[in-house]
């Protein structure tokens, strides 16, 4: 059975010590492996990753998504030709 990435966004709740699913107000980010995430102010930026777990260099991404933690909206801030599908 192949393992697949999830398009869902999860938040760790330190009070209950569990991961909880965050419901976004718009389209969730696409499935990606190995992306980085950084917090700047009230936004979480997701950069890069890969479409698949392969050595194919065309699966490497240069995309950037921004999640606003006040509104739970996600925005595509990166190059349009390199987004995950």
ChimeraX attribute file (.defattr): number of C-alpha atoms within 10 A of each C-alpha:
attribute: neighborCount
match mode: 1-to-1
recipient: residues
	/A:1	3
	/A:2	3
	/A:3	6
	/A:4	11
	/A:5	13
	/A:6	12
	/A:7	12
	/A:8	13
	/A:9	15
	/A:10	13
	/A:11	10
	/A:12	12
	/A:13	10
	/A:14	8
	/A:15	6
	/A:16	8
	/A:17	8
	/A:18	11
	/A:19	12
	/A:20	12
	/A:21	11
	/A:22	14
	/A:23	13
	/A:24	17
	/A:25	10
	/A:26	10
	/A:27	11
	/A:28	16
	/A:29	22
	/A:30	14
	/A:31	17
	/A:32	23
	/A:33	18
	/A:34	14
	/A:35	15
	/A:36	11
	/A:37	14
	/A:38	11
	/A:39	13
	/A:40	10
	/A:41	8
	/A:42	11
	/A:43	18
	/A:44	16
	/A:45	18
	/A:46	20
	/A:47	19
	/A:48	21
	/A:49	21
	/A:50	22
	/A:51	20
	/A:52	17
	/A:53	15
	/A:54	10
	/A:55	9
	/A:56	10
	/A:57	8
	/A:58	11
	/A:59	17
	/A:60	22
	/A:61	20
	/A:62	17
	/A:63	20
	/A:64	22
	/A:65	20
	/A:66	23
	/A:67	21
	/A:68	18
	/A:69	15
	/A:70	8
	/A:71	11
	/A:72	16
	/A:73	16
	/A:74	20
	/A:75	16
	/A:76	15
	/A:77	13
	/A:78	16
	/A:79	11
	/A:80	11
	/A:81	9
	/A:82	15
	/A:83	22
	/A:84	20
	/A:85	8
